[in-house]
Amino acid sequence: MEGYHLIIRILSAGDSPRLTMVSRSKLSNNGVIQFGLSNNDVVQYIGFTDCSEEAVKLTKSQQPDIVLMDAHIGGIGSIEATKRILKMRHNSAVIGISAIDDPIYPQFFFNAGAMGFIHANDQMNDILKAIQTVKQGRIYQSQLTSAQTQLPISSKSQPFILLTERELQVAMMTAEGDDQTFIAKKLAISIKSIQTYKTRILKKLNISNDVELSHHAIKHNLIHIHNGGHSNA
């Protein structure tokens, strides 16, 4: 690595096409995926996962400088994974990424402690700029997502903004098809707490059951349509 100033180690977490493309698009001679920056720093990809729990484990074992976190990653979810990563003693930072044009995503990521947020349609140079900026200890938000957050969020256009971060997490896992036993285990809280959260969620969203919750989440672009979910197996 002679001639380079700094190696920025990156972990990609999510199944976003942009993350997949970025993390697998350049392979160096020694099998390490990396990009050179304008100041001769190097962005080096050290891992890729599409599971939020695995992202937390890999962050603990690999200690990347930055985790690129897909807002729609499955499992415990991107916000909970971000919080767990930032509680670790080493200094991994998180940059959120989403393909959905909705200010709710950057808001929840920044509230969870993320240092950056980018849009899946951002160009490669924008993504590399985000990585470099966050590595320098500064907040980064791309122009595409910055324009989103300038718009006021109303509960009429985005009712999920009424939920707390924990309620949103339970809502998303429920909408994805996870049952309350699985959710309680993953979040390390009691089933009774899950039931309490779900009661609050249904009341705040003015809906009656889990099926309506799933339809509501799809309608407001908070989950992708796919077959999945976990039961108490």
LINZI-V53958 format. One record per residue. PHI is phi in whole degrees, -180 to 180 (NA if undefined). PSI is psi as a letter, one per 30 degrees, with the letter a starting at -180 (* if undefined). Layout:
((PHI	PSI) (PHI	PSI))
This chain:
((NA	g) (-60	k) (97	f) (-92	k) (-84	e) (-155	k) (-105	k) (-102	j) (-89	k) (-120	k) (-116	k) (-97	k) (-127	j) (143	l) (-111	g) (-59	k) (-55	e) (-67	e) (-64	e) (-62	e) (-66	e) (-63	e) (-76	f) (-122	g) (-87	f) (-133	k) (-123	k) (-79	l) (-61	f) (-93	g) (85	g) (-101	k) (-78	k) (-155	l) (-131	k) (-93	k) (-98	l) (-63	f) (-96	g) (77	g) (-69	l) (-124	k) (-96	k) (-121	k) (-84	k) (-111	f) (-176	l) (-147	k) (-148	l) (-112	g) (-126	k) (-66	e) (-63	e) (-66	e) (-61	e) (-65	e) (-64	e) (-67	e) (-63	e) (-66	e) (-85	e) (-96	f) (50	i) (-69	l) (-72	e) (-140	k) (-110	k) (-87	j) (-110	j) (-68	k) (-60	f) (-104	g) (-63	k) (-81	a) (85	b) (-71	f) (96	l) (-68	e) (-71	e) (-64	e) (-62	e) (-60	e) (-62	e) (-67	e) (-64	e) (-74	f) (-82	f) (-69	l) (-74	f) (-79	l) (-104	h) (-71	k) (-101	l) (-123	k) (-119	k) (-83	l) (-144	k) (-148	k) (-95	f) (-95	k) (-85	i) (-150	k) (-66	f) (-64	e) (-69	e) (-60	e) (-62	e) (-69	e) (-65	e) (-66	e) (-64	e) (-80	f) (110	g) (-63	l) (-97	f) (-155	l) (-150	k) (-132	l) (-99	k) (-63	f) (-90	f) (-62	k) (-74	l) (-56	e) (-62	e) (-67	e) (-66	e) (-66	e) (-65	e) (-61	e) (-61	e) (-65	e) (-65	e) (-66	e) (-61	f) (-81	g) (87	g) (-113	l) (-71	k) (-132	k) (-139	k) (-69	l) (-61	e) (-63	e) (-81	f) (-64	e) (-64	e) (-65	e) (-74	f) (-77	f) (-87	k) (-67	k) (-99	k) (-108	k) (-68	f) (-73	e) (-83	f) (-141	i) (-62	f) (-69	f) (-67	f) (-73	f) (-85	k) (-72	l) (-60	e) (-68	e) (-63	e) (-63	e) (-63	e) (-64	e) (-62	e) (-67	e) (-67	e) (-66	e) (-64	f) (-78	f) (105	g) (-77	k) (-85	l) (-68	f) (-66	e) (-64	e) (-62	e) (-60	e) (-66	e) (-67	e) (-93	f) (58	h) (-132	l) (-77	l) (-62	e) (-60	e) (-65	e) (-61	e) (-62	e) (-65	e) (-60	e) (-65	e) (-62	e) (-65	e) (-61	e) (-62	e) (-67	e) (-65	e) (-90	f) (58	h) (-128	l) (-111	f) (-156	l) (-66	e) (-64	e) (-64	e) (-62	e) (-62	e) (-63	e) (-64	e) (-66	e) (-67	e) (-58	e) (-100	g) (62	h) (-95	f) (-137	l) (-89	l) (-82	j) (-161	l) (-88	k) (173	b) (95	l) (-129	k) (-114	l) (-80	i) (-99	*))
